């Protein structure tokens, strides 16, 4: 059996989604006009339709995210949107709210959003048996945990994040934004309080750290872990970033395209899930685009420090340490800096400081400010002028490989064009041939004109010409035949695209848990009905419905502040353990930290 591997890229709008396809994505995910977990990245139906048309030409897919929890009043409107999305050709629907499963849905495949907290074999097996085609795995899973999920399921597709921003909490289990700002992450309007600074206090009131970004994590980068993820059972590799710009999506998508293609080309039994190939005008490099420093998170277990406590901003690409400082310049060994590049460094107070390069003169770099620059300071580039210049232009083209068979007869010529997916177009022209004085030149003329696929998305990889010594044909005739054949082939490709279809039928498969509190995110009557039909009792509505949140866990995380600070009593055994309980304070609220060392989890409890 041949396994199709999918590179899945974000589409904050149709233009970005089209660029992602052109730069090698096999699929893109885009927000519905309303009810998306990134409310600010909702896309109009007209733009989604435009994106679908472009994607389907390359047999790439478009998944639409309608993955917030819904009120009773929003259910009917959401169903109308789903029906419109299906009618225009979307390939799957990403959802969080199980109340939607109580509706008469069109036969669109369903994908379980990572907001559903898909982190155990039992949960994923349930979703498979309920009728989901795919599950987006929790980001926190290790390779062994993913493999365990694969071993306990049969057909459900496993999609995993491989790149981009990390939520410090389990997705769908974070209520911090709702608690402090009335903006629910499960409703698509997270205020990102995890990117704010906090003060850490011990049980005696001593300030261990003051005004640090203690909940802000580095960004995920699993570029070199693709083969292991495939072995564990992942078939869809997801890049985070529906709020990211087009330059970011181009660069990161192209980088993962190359890595996945290298794997496919060196391992039998795998193929990419869409058609064509991409040609780039630049060398992809995720280090040169937005990042807060990179982490592999928990893919190998708890082996690294994953927070970025000194800044929540992008630091970009590490360049090296300053080797020399003059009156108005500095030097870094082996740099490739350009005028206009943006650089940054951590100053003596461990605060991120930045500057622009005014001029580069051989080894000397002249910035717009010398403040804080000293020999030995590590420097990063967080704005790459040259890369951004390249990415502002057309930086990739996506091509479909075609073969041509040209037959010349006494009174006609025939051109058959076949693409890499087996689609064929035929053109026959009645033509009175002119005798050729030089058969080899006549053949060269045919080859030259048929290879001119020009601005079309087709590239000729094989051409046969019969007879071997053809008669003479003018360039205009050959160009006309080629254009007509390729236009017909483009229409045939579009008509031949087969959209996946999956009818959802309700059942009564038992839910893995019997009693559910606010963390089940039940926000409407239909969601309650779903869980009750599957044998669970909903004892508490969604957090967004609660009037008193004191004492509630507002964040559950595999990230651990104690481990980050070398204070873990289980794994690091500090000589002087800190006095518990630990607390975090922001400008307005206090949170108590609790730790489950057996499961390696941390909880933020809202106090006041």
C-alpha positions in Angstrom: 0.0 0.0 0.0 1.2 3.5 -0.9 0.9 6.0 1.9 0.1 9.6 1.0 1.9 12.2 3.1 0.4 15.7 3.4 2.1 19.0 4.0 -0.6 21.2 5.5 -0.1 25.0 5.6 -2.1 27.9 7.1 -4.2 30.3 5.0 -5.0 33.6 6.8 -6.7 34.7 3.6 -7.0 33.4 0.0 -3.9 35.1 -1.2 -1.8 33.4 1.5 -3.5 30.1 0.9 -2.7 30.3 -2.9 0.9 31.1 -2.1 1.1 28.1 0.2 -0.2 25.8 -2.6 2.3 27.4 -5.0 5.1 26.8 -2.5 4.4 23.1 -2.1 1.5 22.6 0.3 -0.6 19.6 -0.3 -3.5 21.1 1.6 -4.3 24.4 3.4 -6.6 25.2 6.3 -8.7 28.3 6.4 -11.1 29.9 8.8 -14.8 30.0 8.1 -16.3 33.5 7.9 -17.5 33.0 11.6 -16.9 30.6 14.4 -13.2 29.9 13.8 -10.7 29.5 16.6 -8.8 32.4 15.1 -11.7 34.8 14.8 -9.4 37.5 13.3 -8.5 35.1 10.5 -12.0 34.4 9.2 -12.3 34.3 5.4 -15.3 35.2 3.3 -17.1 32.5 1.4 -16.1 34.2 -1.9 -12.4 34.1 -1.0 -12.7 30.5 0.2 -14.2 29.6 -3.1 -11.3 31.3 -5.0 -8.8 29.3 -2.8 -10.6 26.0 -3.5 -10.5 26.6 -7.2 -6.7 27.1 -7.2 -6.0 24.2 -4.8 -8.1 21.7 -6.6 -6.3 22.2 -9.9 -3.3 20.7 -8.2 -5.4 18.1 -6.4 -4.6 19.9 -3.2 -7.3 20.1 -0.5 -8.9 22.9 1.5 -10.0 22.3 5.0 -12.3 24.9 6.6 -12.1 25.5 10.4 -15.3 26.1 12.2 -13.8 25.1 15.5 -15.1 27.3 18.3 -17.7 26.3 20.9 -21.1 27.6 20.0 -24.1 29.0 21.8 -27.6 27.6 21.2 -28.4 30.7 19.2 -25.3 30.2 16.9 -26.0 26.6 16.0 -28.5 27.3 13.1 -26.1 29.9 11.6 -23.2 27.6 11.8 -25.1 24.9 10.0 -25.9 27.3 7.2 -22.2 28.2 6.8 -21.3 24.5 6.8 -23.7 23.8 4.0 -22.4 26.7 2.0 -18.8 25.6 2.6 -19.7 22.1 1.4 -21.6 23.4 -1.7 -18.5 25.4 -2.9 -16.2 22.3 -2.7 -14.4 22.3 0.7 -12.7 19.0 1.3 -13.2 18.7 5.1 -14.6 20.6 8.1 -12.5 21.1 11.3 -14.7 21.3 14.4 -14.5 21.4 18.2 -18.2 21.6 19.3 -19.7 18.2 19.4 -23.2 19.8 19.3 -22.7 20.0 15.5 -22.7 16.2 15.4 -26.4 16.3 16.4 -27.3 18.2 13.2 -28.1 17.0 9.7 -24.7 17.7 8.2 -23.8 17.5 4.6 -21.5 14.5 3.7 -18.3 16.4 4.4 -15.4 14.6 6.1 -14.9 15.8 9.7 -11.6 16.6 11.4 -11.4 16.8 15.2 -9.7 20.1 16.1 -6.8 20.1 18.5 -9.1 22.2 20.6 -10.8 18.9 21.5 -7.7 17.9 23.5 -6.8 14.8 21.5 -4.1 13.3 23.7 -4.9 9.7 24.6 -5.5 6.5 22.6 -8.9 6.2 24.3 -10.0 9.7 23.2 -8.8 9.3 19.6 -10.3 5.8 19.3 -13.6 7.2 20.4 -13.4 10.0 17.8 -12.6 7.3 15.2 -15.6 5.2 16.2 -17.9 8.2 16.3 -17.1 9.0 12.7 -14.2 11.5 12.4 -12.0 11.0 9.4 -9.0 12.7 11.0 -7.8 13.9 14.4 -5.4 16.8 15.0 -3.2 15.6 17.8 -2.3 17.5 20.9 1.0 19.3 20.5 2.4 18.0 23.7 2.6 14.3 22.6 5.9 12.5 22.3 6.7 10.1 19.4 6.0 7.1 21.6 2.6 8.5 22.6 1.7 9.2 19.0 2.8 5.6 18.1 0.6 4.3 21.0 -2.4 6.2 19.6 -1.7 4.8 16.1 -1.5 1.2 17.6 -4.9 1.6 19.3 -6.7 3.0 16.2 -7.2 1.7 12.7 -8.1 4.1 9.9 -8.4 7.6 11.4 -5.8 9.9 10.0 -3.3 11.5 12.4 -2.4 15.1 11.9 0.4 16.7 13.9 1.8 20.2 14.3 5.4 20.4 13.2 6.1 24.2 13.2 5.0 27.5 14.6 3.8 29.1 17.8 3.1 26.9 20.9 0.2 27.2 23.3 1.6 26.8 26.8 -1.7 25.1 27.9 -3.3 22.0 26.4 -5.4 23.3 23.5 -9.0 23.6 24.5 -8.1 23.5 28.1 -7.0 27.1 28.6 -9.3 29.5 30.2 -6.8 32.2 31.2 -7.9 34.7 28.6 -11.5 34.3 29.5 -10.7 34.7 33.2 -8.7 37.9 32.9 -10.1 39.5 29.7 -13.5 38.0 29.0 -12.0 36.7 25.7 -12.3 33.0 25.3 -9.7 31.0 23.4 -12.4 28.4 22.8 -14.5 31.2 21.2 -11.7 32.3 18.9 -10.7 35.6 20.6 -7.8 34.6 22.9 -6.0 37.7 24.2 -2.8 35.7 24.7 -2.1 36.5 28.3 0.5 33.7 28.2 2.7 36.2 26.3 2.5 38.7 29.2 5.1 39.0 32.0 4.6 37.6 35.5 6.2 37.6 38.9 6.9 34.2 40.5 6.5 34.2 44.3 7.2 31.3 46.8 5.2 30.3 49.8 6.9 32.8 52.0 6.1 35.7 49.6 9.7 35.9 48.3 9.9 37.1 44.7 11.9 34.4 42.9 11.6 36.1 39.5 10.1 39.5 38.7 8.4 40.6 35.5 9.5 37.7 33.3 7.6 36.0 30.5 7.2 32.8 32.5 4.4 31.3 30.4 5.7 32.3 26.9 7.2 29.4 25.0 9.6 29.2 22.2 8.3 28.2 18.8 8.0 24.6 17.5 10.4 23.3 14.8 10.3 19.6 13.9 12.0 20.0 10.5 14.5 17.2 11.2 11.9 14.9 12.8 9.7 14.1 9.9 10.9 10.5 9.3 10.3 9.7 13.0 6.8 11.2 12.8 6.0 9.1 9.8 7.2 6.0 11.6 4.9 6.9 14.5 1.9 7.1 12.3 1.5 10.8 11.3 0.5 11.4 7.7 -0.4 15.1 7.8 2.3 17.7 8.9 0.8 20.9 10.0 2.3 24.4 10.0 0.7 26.7 12.6 0.1 30.3 11.6 -3.3 31.6 10.3 -2.2 35.0 11.8 1.2 34.9 10.1 2.0 36.9 7.0 2.5 35.6 3.5 6.4 35.8 3.7 6.4 33.5 6.7 4.1 31.0 5.0 6.1 30.9 1.8 9.4 30.3 3.6 8.3 27.7 6.1 6.1 25.8 3.6 8.9 25.6 1.1 11.3 24.4 3.8 9.0 21.5 4.8 8.2 20.7 1.2 11.9 20.0 0.6 12.3 17.8 3.7 9.1 15.8 3.0 10.1 15.3 -0.7 13.5 14.1 0.4 11.9 11.5 2.6 9.5 10.4 -0.1 12.3 10.1 -2.7 14.4 8.0 -0.4 11.7 5.7 1.0 9.5 3.3 -1.1 5.8 3.2 -0.3 5.2 6.9 0.1 3.9 9.7 -2.1 2.7 13.2 -1.7 -1.0 13.7 -1.5 -1.3 16.3 -4.2 0.1 16.8 -7.7 2.9 18.7 -9.3 6.1 20.2 -8.0 7.3 23.6 -6.9 10.2 25.7 -8.2 11.6 28.3 -5.8 13.5 31.5 -6.5 15.0 31.4 -3.0 16.6 29.0 -0.5 14.0 28.2 2.3 15.3 28.7 5.8 12.9 28.9 8.8 15.7 30.4 10.9 15.5 33.5 8.8 11.8 34.1 9.5 9.7 34.9 12.6 10.6 32.8 15.6 11.0 33.1 19.3 13.8 30.6 19.3 13.0 27.0 18.5 12.0 24.0 20.5 11.1 20.4 19.7 8.7 20.6 22.6 8.0 17.1 24.1 8.5 15.1 20.9 11.4 13.3 22.7 10.0 13.6 26.2 11.0 16.3 28.7 14.6 17.0 27.6 14.9 20.7 27.0 14.0 24.1 28.4 11.1 25.3 26.3 10.2 28.7 27.6 11.5 32.1 26.5 11.3 34.0 29.8 13.2 37.1 28.7 11.1 38.0 25.7 7.9 37.1 23.9 9.0 38.6 20.7 10.8 37.2 17.6 14.6 36.9 18.0 15.1 35.3 14.5 18.3 33.9 13.3 21.4 33.5 15.5 24.4 35.1 13.8 27.2 34.8 16.3 29.0 36.9 18.9 30.4 40.4 18.4 34.1 40.1 17.9 35.1 43.7 17.8 33.5 47.1 18.6 34.7 50.4 17.3 33.4 54.0 17.7 30.5 53.6 15.3 30.7 50.0 14.1 31.0 46.4 15.2 32.1 43.1 13.7 30.8 39.5 13.6 32.7 36.7 12.0 31.4 35.2 8.8 28.2 37.4 8.5 26.1 37.9 5.4 24.4 41.0 6.6 22.8 43.6 4.4 21.9 47.3 4.7 18.5 47.5 6.3 18.7 44.2 8.3 17.2 44.3 11.8 19.3 42.8 14.6 18.6 42.2 18.3 20.5 41.1 21.4 19.8 40.7 25.1 21.3 43.6 27.1 22.8 43.6 30.6 19.3 43.4 32.1 18.4 40.4 29.9 16.0 42.6 28.0 15.7 42.3 24.2 17.1 45.4 22.5 17.2 46.0 18.7 18.6 48.2 16.0 18.9 48.5 12.2 22.0 48.3 10.0 22.6 51.5 8.2 25.6 50.3 6.3 27.8 47.3 5.8 31.4 48.0 4.7 33.2 44.7 4.2 33.6 43.3 7.8 32.4 46.5 9.5 28.8 46.8 10.4 27.4 50.3 11.1 24.2 50.3 13.1 21.8 53.2 13.8 22.6 52.8 17.5 25.6 51.4 19.3 23.9 51.4 22.7 24.7 48.2 24.7 26.9 46.6 22.0 30.0 45.0 23.4 32.4 42.2 22.4 31.1 38.7 23.2 27.4 39.6 23.0 25.3 37.1 21.0 23.5 38.8 18.1 20.4 37.7 16.2 18.8 38.8 13.0 15.1 39.3 13.3 14.5 41.1 10.0 16.2 39.8 6.9 16.1 42.4 4.2 17.3 40.2 1.4 14.9 37.3 2.2 12.0 39.6 2.5 12.9 41.3 -0.8 12.8 37.9 -2.5 9.6 36.8 -0.9 7.8 40.1 -1.8 8.1 39.0 -5.4 6.8 35.9 -7.1 9.0 33.4 -5.3 7.6 30.0 -6.5 5.8 28.4 -9.4 3.9 25.1 -9.2 4.0 22.9 -12.2 2.2 19.8 -13.5 4.3 17.4 -15.5 2.9 16.4 -18.9 3.9 14.1 -21.7 3.1 14.9 -25.3 2.6 12.5 -28.3 2.7 14.3 -31.6 1.6 12.5 -34.7 1.8 14.0 -38.2 -0.2 12.4 -41.0 -0.6 13.3 -44.6 -3.5 15.8 -44.1 -3.7 16.2 -40.3 -1.7 16.4 -37.1 -2.7 15.1 -33.7 -1.4 16.1 -30.3 -2.2 14.0 -27.2 -1.2 15.5 -23.9 -1.2 13.4 -20.7 -0.6 14.8 -17.2 1.0 13.1 -14.3 -2.4 12.0 -13.0 -3.3 10.2 -16.2 -5.7 12.9 -17.5 -5.6 13.2 -21.3 -6.5 15.8 -23.9 -6.5 15.3 -27.7 -6.4 17.9 -30.5 -6.6 17.0 -34.2 -6.1 19.6 -36.9 -6.7 19.2 -40.6 -3.6 20.7 -42.2 -2.1 20.5 -45.7 1.6 19.8 -45.0 4.4 21.5 -46.7 7.3 19.2 -47.8 10.3 19.7 -45.7 13.7 20.3 -47.3 15.4 19.5 -44.0 13.6 16.9 -41.8 15.9 17.4 -38.8 15.2 21.1 -38.8 11.4 20.5 -39.1 11.6 18.2 -36.1 13.5 20.7 -34.1 10.8 23.3 -34.9 8.2 21.0 -33.5 10.2 20.2 -30.4 10.9 23.9 -29.8 7.3 25.1 -30.1 5.7 22.3 -28.1 8.2 22.8 -25.2 7.0 26.4 -24.9 4.4 25.8 -22.2 5.0 29.4 -21.1 2.8 30.9 -18.4 0.7 27.7 -18.1 1.0 25.5 -15.0 2.3 22.6 -17.2 5.8 21.5 -17.9 6.8 19.1 -20.7 8.9 16.2 -19.4 8.5 13.8 -22.4 7.8 14.2 -26.1 7.4 11.7 -28.9 7.2 12.8 -32.5 6.0 10.6 -35.4 7.1 10.1 -38.0 10.8 10.5 -37.2 11.2 12.8 -40.3 8.1 15.1 -40.2 7.1 17.7 -42.7 7.4 21.4 -42.0 4.8 23.2 -39.8 4.9 26.9 -39.0 5.4 28.1 -35.4 1.9 29.7 -35.4 0.2 26.4 -36.2 2.2 24.5 -33.6 1.6 27.1 -30.9 -2.1 27.0 -31.7 -2.2 23.2 -31.3 -0.2 23.3 -28.1 -2.4 26.0 -26.5 -5.7 24.3 -27.4 -4.4 20.9 -26.0 -3.3 22.4 -22.7 -6.5 24.4 -22.3 -8.5 21.3 -22.8 -6.3 19.4 -20.4 -6.8 22.1 -17.7 -10.6 21.7 -18.0 -10.3 18.0 -17.9 -8.1 18.2 -14.7 -10.7 20.3 -12.9 -13.6 18.0 -13.9 -11.6 14.9 -12.9 -10.9 16.2 -9.3 -12.6 13.8 -6.9 -13.7 15.4 -3.6 -13.8 13.1 -0.6 -17.2 12.5 0.8 -18.2 11.0 4.2 -21.7 10.7 5.6 -21.8 11.1 9.4 -24.2 8.7 11.1 -24.7 9.1 14.9 -24.1 6.2 17.2 -23.9 5.4 20.9 -20.2 4.5 21.3 -19.3 5.0 25.0 -17.3 8.2 25.8 -14.1 7.4 27.7 -15.2 9.5 30.7 -18.5 9.2 32.6 -18.6 12.6 34.4 -17.7 15.9 32.7 -17.0 19.3 34.2 -16.4 22.7 32.6 -13.3 21.3 30.8 -15.6 19.4 28.4 -16.5 22.8 27.0 -20.3 22.1 26.8 -21.8 25.4 25.7 -25.1 24.4 24.2 -27.9 21.9 24.6 -26.9 19.8 21.6 -23.4 19.3 22.9 -24.9 18.1 26.2 -27.2 15.8 24.2 -24.2 14.3 22.4 -22.3 13.4 25.5 -25.4 12.0 27.2 -26.1 9.8 24.2 -22.6 8.5 24.6 -23.1 7.7 28.2 -21.5 10.7 30.0 -23.0 13.0 32.5 -22.4 16.7 32.1 -22.1 18.1 35.6 -20.9 21.6 34.7 -21.3 23.8 31.7 -18.4 25.4 29.8 -16.1 27.8 31.7 -17.6 30.7 29.7 -20.9 30.1 31.5 -19.5 30.2 35.0 -20.2 33.1 37.3 -17.6 32.3 40.0 -14.2 31.2 38.7 -12.2 31.4 42.0 -10.4 28.2 42.7 -10.9 27.0 39.1 -8.0 25.6 37.0 -7.6 28.1 34.2 -4.6 26.3 32.5 -3.4 22.8 32.4 0.1 22.4 31.0 2.8 19.9 30.3 5.2 22.8 30.6 6.5 23.1 34.1 8.0 26.3 35.6 9.9 24.3 38.2 11.6 22.3 35.5 12.4 25.4 33.5 14.1 27.0 36.6 15.9 23.8 37.7 13.6 23.4 40.7 12.0 20.0 39.8 12.0 17.7 42.8 11.5 14.7 40.7 14.1 15.1 37.9 16.5 17.7 39.0 16.6 17.3 42.8 17.6 20.9 43.8 19.7 21.3 46.9 17.3 23.9 48.3 13.7 23.3 47.2 11.5 26.3 47.1 8.8 26.9 49.6 5.4 25.9 48.2 2.9 26.9 47.1 4.3 28.9 44.2 2.2 31.7 42.8 2.2 33.8 39.7 1.1 37.4 39.7 0.3 39.7 36.9 -0.8 43.3 37.2 -4.2 42.4 38.4 -4.5 38.7 39.4 -2.9 35.9 41.4 -2.6 32.3 40.3 -1.6 29.4 42.5 0.6 26.7 40.9 -0.1 23.1 41.5 2.0 20.2 40.2 1.2 16.6 39.3 4.7 15.1 39.3 3.4 11.6 38.4 1.9 12.9 35.1 4.4 15.8 34.8 1.7 18.4 34.6 1.3 22.0 36.0 -2.0 23.7 36.8 -2.7 27.4 37.2 -5.5 28.0 39.7 -7.3 31.3 39.7 -7.2 32.9 43.1 -8.2 36.5 42.7 
